[in-house]
């Protein structure tokens, strides 16, 4: 109202009407305006730009990692399927010792017929295959394609332990990245200056927040990998899904105050949207000059 001159025009019209209807010619008091008092705060013009910039940079920095994790897990599954589902076969001695096999059968045929057991040996150079050579050829064919998951299952390890191994492997790698990111966000880049990207936010809050984010991201990758057996298709869907998780924030970031708490909680079910809202809240506290400790989390 004030910069565009509306208040001045409104005051002039009001004063004219008051003087016109003032029949007793009483003295009209002078009207003065001032802003409503508000506590002092720190105004940083860079922070609104950081609200749009930080979240999308974090999301893009982990996009390749999510695609790689999904592709690695699905690729292992794809290789196991190409073996011929050998883990479904009982590890027993076949019936070759009891009867002679046809000379036209190949190791791949014997493998499909589930007439093999795991043992490493050297196959013959060319058919026809004898009974003994057939056994050794199939054993070599199977043993050469046993992967990490197969070896773990053969040793009697449960399936959940295989997922834990995948989780710890990716978590340790991402933990190194998170540590480096926190250092870059808290370091003072200019000599003699006390300013950083997140000057007033506690380092432990940033670290725990990003650790929770990578944990949810790894679980998302595990979920996507379960539904596919082709690595390339799984990687494509993972990349598309990763950007879809950020989509709700694109429509809600400019209307934070007008959105209900329930809608915000529902949107935070998408990991990238929850991460973006988290950084938006941190930057809002940075803009008001308030130090963000653990007490403000609750």
Buried (B, 14 or more C-beta within 10 A) or exposed (E): EEEEEEEEEEEEEEEEEEEEEEEEEEEEEEEEEEEEEEEEEEEBEEBEEBBBEBBBEBBEEBBEBBBBBBBBBBBBBBBBEEBBEBBEBEEEEBEBEEEEBEEEBBBEBBBEEBBBBBBEBEBBEEBEBBEEBBBBBBBBBBBEBBEEBBEBBEEEBEEEEBBEBBBEEBBEEBBEBBEEBBEEBBEEEEEEEEEBBBBBBBEEBBBBBBBBBBBBBBEBBBEBBEEBEEBEBBBBBBBEBBEEBBEBBEEBBEEEEEEEEEEBEEBBEBBBBBBBBBBBBBBBBBBBBBEBEEEBEE
